[in-house]
Amino acid sequence: MNAFTASGLPWQTLACLIAGAVVIAGLAAPLTKRPEVTRLLGLLTATAAGACGSLSPGSLAQVLAYSTAAFIFVVLLLALSFELEYAEQRPEAVALVLLAATGALVLAAGGDLLQLVIGTETLALSSALLVVLGRGDAAAEAAFKYFVLGAVSLAALIYGLALIYLSTGSLAFPTPSNISLMTVSGVVLMTLGFAFELALVPLHWGALDVYTAATPAAAGGIMALSKLGAVVALVRLAPAGGSTFTFVLAMIGLLSVVWATFAALGQREVRRLLAYSAVAHAGFLAMAIGSGTSGRQAAIFYVIVYGSTALLVFAALSGLGPEPLALDELPARLGVQRSLALCLGLMSLAGIPPLPGFWAKLALFGPAWRTLGAVPTCMGVLCAVLAAVYYLRPVPDLWNALRAPARRARATSGVALATATVLVLTVVPGFLWSMVAR
């Protein structure tokens, strides 16, 4: 555990998450008929892990610990809305959420490259198992695809790790002073593995099915945690590949943005639309990572804002069942509070000021203009404008339906917390930016 302390993340944070997962999984039998107790144990674990984040001397490590704890909190508050094939497996689902968060933190803050590989595999396996617990055949098929693609990405990670070790004699992050062709090859292969977690084109297929077939609360948690871990890992690793490599990574991000934007324009099912949206945002994150030091700071700011907003949207959809949900069905299925929460989340994803999604895109495009040039940046801006078309498509109907006297699907504490988080980021985005930029 000392290596994690050296990298800024206190080992107590990881210990709390692992201990909580082990206790809940070990007590699964007596907790089966006590879902509230199960959720309470998970929430106490997340609280302890977040509190341990204050032990870190680095502001970025604190941001990682606090953000992860907040994401877990929202997901576990929605745990009673998990559409599981067998309700008796709710304790296992909660334990898997905690293990996925552990993997995301190790991926983001591991002290060497081997720890990043372990974190990636922990996150991928926990996510696949969490998905397969969902109701319906689609969840099992999506989990199997994600598992197979995760195994392929693991092979790329191990091969890349071996190349870096052979060329440098160390598992530490390579530096420009000891760079070589073999080292760059290793960095490229490891980046491919992390790009799978980020859901960059063309490594996004497994994530698309997971975001669509998983229970909404689980999908939101997987999306937020995987992107947080992968972005911070790439921020630390990508500069070792040199300026040419980071530029190529940014162009792959731009390709992801363009492809996913046009794919999302043709979607009429809300979960599929959000899945393609996640790929587009992964592309924006890759553009930020490839835009120099200020761009990498913007990427961390962006991924926290995006994770909070995506969780809000999926929280509003929780409990509606695993069946496909057309956009025109939303007004009849959501309550007043959930409709307002969904409108808020979609408008933030669209980048409507003064919501936090606007500040995240504003933080991204400045460094992109200076580093990548006018043409890639303008293409990204154009795609962001086009994205507003599909994000805002259901908003008028949702607003008009608020006048209906009888509405279903009342809001939960998870929806309330996710809404409060997005509103806080709307009012004081500078506080998060200042912590990320230190």
N, C-alpha and C positions, 0 to 999 in steps of 0.2 A: 504493500500500500504506500510505501514511502515515495515511489515514483510519482504518484498522483499528487502528493503534497508538493513535490518539486515543480510540478507543472501548474500549481496554483489551486487545484481542487482539493479540499480537505478530505482525507480518507473517511472521516466520520459520516459524510454525506452518503457515500457509497455503502458504508456499513449499515446505515439505517435502512436504506432501500432493500438491500439483500436480506437483512434480518426480518424486515416486515414481510417480504415475499415468502421466506422460509416458514415463518410462524403461521401465516394465513394458509399456505399450502399444507403444512403439517396438521393444522386443525380443520382441514376441509370437511371432514365428516360431521363434527358437531356444529360447524358453521353453516352447513347446507340449509338448515331451516331457520337461520338467523341472518338474513341478508343485511339488515341494518347494522348488526354488530360487525359483519364482514366489511361493510363500507366504512364504518367508524375506525376500524383497525387500519385500513388503507389510508384514510385521511390523517390519522395520527402519525403514520409513517411518513407521509408527504410533508407534514408540518415539521417533524423532527429533521428531515433531510434538508428542507429549506432553511431551518434555523441554523443547522451546522454550516450552511454556506457562508454565514457571517464570520466564521473562523478563518476564512481565506483572506490573505493580505492583498490579493489582486481583485480589482473591480470586475474584470471579465469573468473570473471564476464565480464571483458572487452572482453576476447576472445569469450565468448558466444554471447555478443551483436554484435561484429564485424562479427563473422562467420554467425550469423543469418541474419544480414543486407546484407552480400555478397550473401548468398543463395537467399534471396528475390530479390535482384537486378538482378541476372541471370534469375530467373524465370519470373520476370516482363518484362525484355527485350525481352523475348520470348512470351509475352502475345498475340501479334498479330498473333502468329502461333498456338494458342490454337484451336484444332479442336472441336468446340462446336456444340451441336445439334441445338442451336439457337444463332446466332451471337449477338443478342440483350442482351444476358446474360453475356457479357464480363465484365461489371462493377462488377457484383456479383462474378464472378470468381476471379477478382483481390482482392476484399474485403475478400474472403475466404482464399486466400493466406496469407494475412496479419493476419487474425484470427488464421490460422494454426501456423504461426510463433509465435504469442502471446502464444498460447497453449504450443508450444515447449519450450519457454523461462520459462513459469511458471512451467512446468514439470521439467525443469532442475534446476531452482533456487528458487523454492518455499520455503518459510520460515518454513513450517510445512507440515505434511503428507496430510492434507486436501487440501492444495493448490496444491500439486502434483496430487491429484485425479482430481481436477478441470482442471488443465492444460492438463492432459491426455484426458479427455472427450472433451475439447475444440478442441484439436488437432485431435482426432478421428472423431468427427462430422464434422468439417470443411473439413477434407480430404475426407470423404464419400460424402459430398455435392459437393465438387470440382470434384470428379470422375463422379458423376451422370450427371453433366452438359455436359460431353463429348458426342461425336457422336457415335451412334450405340447401339444395344441392349446389347452388351457385357459390356459396361460401366455401364449401369443400373444394370445388374446382379452382377457385381463386387462390386458396391457400396452397394447393398443390403446385400451381404455376409459380407462385411467389417463392415457394421452397426450392423448386428446381432452379429458377433463375438466381436465387440467393446462393445456391451451391456453385453455380458458374462464376458469380462475382467473387465468391470466396477463393476459388481457384486462381482468379486473376490477382487477388490481393496477395495470396501466398507466393505466387510466382514473382510478383513485383517486389515483395519483401525479400525474397531470396536474391534477386538481382542487386538490390540496394546493399544487402549485407555482403555479397561477394565483392562489390566495387568499393565499399567504404570500410568493411570490417566491423560495422557497428549497426545496431538496430535503431540508433538515434535518427532524428530528422536530418536529412542531408542539407548541407549548406552550399552556397555558391562556390566556396573555396575548394570543395572536394567533389565538384560535379564532373561527370564523365558521361560518355554515351550509354554505358550500362546503367549508370545511376538514373539518367533521364528515362531510359526504358522502364526501369522499375517504378519511377514516379508516375509514368503514363499508365502502367497496369494498375497500380494502386488507385489512381484517380478514377479509372473505369469502375473499380469496385465501389468506391464512394458515390460515383455517379448513379449507380443502381439505387442506392438509398435515397439519393436526391430526386430520382425519377427524371433524369435528363434523356432526351432523344439521342440514340435509339434504344436506350436501356430502361424504358418506361412501361413496357407492356405489363409486367407483373403488377406494378403499382396501380395501373388503371383498373384492373379487375379487383384488387384489394379495396380501393377506395369506393368502388361501386357495390361490391357484394357484402362487405363487412357491415356489422351494425354501425349506424351513424356515429355513436359515441366512440366506438373503437376505431373507426376510420379516421375521425378527427384527431384522436390521440396518436395513432400511428403516423399520420401525415405530419403533425407538428413535431413530434419527437425525432422522426427520421430525418427531417429536413434540418432541424437544429443541429443534430450531431454531425450530419454530413457536411453542412456548410462550414462549421468551425474546423472540422478536420481538413477540408480543402483549403481553407484560409491559411492553415499552418503548413500544409504540404505543397500546394501548387507553386509558390514562389521558388522552390528548389528546382523546378523544371526550366526556369529562365523566362525571359520576357516573351519569346516566341511561343512557348508552351502556354503561358497564361492567355496570350492573344487567341490562340486556337481554342482554348477552353471557352473564352468569351464568345467566339463565333459559333461554337456548338450551342452555347446558351441562346444566342440569337436565333439559330435554327429551331431550337425547341420552342421559343416564344412564337415564331411565325407559324410553325406547324400546328401547335396546340391551339393558337388563337383561331385559325380557320377551321380546325376540327370542332372546336367548341361552338362556333357559330351555327353549326348544323344540328346541335343536340336539342332534344325536347324533353329529356328526362333529367331531373335535377341532379341526381348523384353522378351520372355520367358527365354532365356539364362540369361539375365541381372536380371530377377526376382530371379532365383535360385542363381545367383551370390550374390544378396543382402542377401539371407539367409546364404550363406557361410561366408560372411563378418560379419554378426551378430554373427555367431559362434566364429569367431576370437575375436570379441569385448568381448563376454562373457568369453572367455579364459583369456583375459587381465584383466577383472574385478576381476576374481578369482585368480589373480597372485600377490596379495599383493599390498602394496602402490605404488611401482614403476610400477606395471602392470596397476593400475588404472590411473596413469598419462599417460601411453602409450595408454590406451583405449581412453582418450579424444583426444590425438594427432591423433590417428588412425581414429576416427570418423570424425574429421574435414577434414583430408586428403581424406578419402573415400567419404564424402559428396561432396567435391569440384570436385573430379574425376568423380563421378557418374553424377553430374550435367553436366559436360563437355560431357559425352557420350550421355546423353539424349538430350542435346542441339543440338548435331550434328544430331540427328534423328528427331528433331522437324519439323513439317510441312509436314511430309511424309504420313499423314493419319493414321486412326486407324486400318486399315487392317493389317493382319499378314505380316511380312516382313522377308523373308528368308535371310539367311546369304549370299547366292550367288547372291542375288539381290542388295546388298548394292552398289557395284561399279557403277551400272547403275543408281542409284537413287540419289547419293550424288555428290555435286560439289567438286572442288579441295580443297577448304578451309575446308569444312565439312569432307572430307575424311581424311585430315591431322589431324583434331581435333579428329576424332573418333579413328584413329591409336594411337594418343597420349594418349587418355583416356584408351583404351584397354590395352596398354602396361603398363600404370601406375597401373591399376587394377591387372595385371599379376605380378606386383612387379619387373619389369625390371629396373635395375639401369641405371642412377642415378635419375629416376623419383620418385616422392614422395611416391608412393605406396611401393617402396622398403624400404625407410626409416621407413615407418609405420610398415611394417612387421618386420623389424630389431628391432625396439623398442619393439615390442610385444614378440618376441621369447626369448629374454634375461631373462626377469622376469619369463616367463613361464617355462624355463629350471630350474631356481633356485627354483621355488615354486611348480610346478606341477610334475616335474621330467622329465627324458629323454624320456620315451616312449610316453606320450601324446604330448610332444613338437615335437618329430620326426614325429609323425603321422600328426600333423598340418603342418610341413614343407613339408612332402610328398604331402599332399593335395594342398598346395600352388603351388608346382611344377606341379602337374597334372592340376591345374586350368589354367596354362599357355597354355595348349593344346587347350582349347576352347576359351580363350581370343584371342590368336594369330591366330586362324584358318582363319579369314577373312582378316588379315593384309596383306599378300602377294598380294591378289587380289586387295585390295584397293590401294596399292602402284603401282602395274602395271597399274591400270586404270587411274592413274594420268596423263599418257601420252595422254589420249584421248583429241582431240581438242575441242569437244563440250560437256559440262557438265551442269547439272541442279542443282537446290537447292543451290543457293548462300548463303554464310555465312551471319550471322546477327551479330548485336552488342552483343547479348547474347552469341553466340558462341565465339566471340572474347574475351569477359570478362572472360568466363569460361576457355578458353585456357590460357589467361594471368595469371589467378590465379594458375593454375597447374604449369605453368612455374616458377612463383615466388616461389612456394613451392619446386620446384626442385632445385632452386639455393640457397635459404636460408631456408631450413627446420629447422635449428637450432634456428631461431628467434621464430617460433611458439612453438618449444619444450621448449625454455626457459620461455615463458609466461605460458605455461601449467604447468611446473614443479615448479613454484614459490609457 
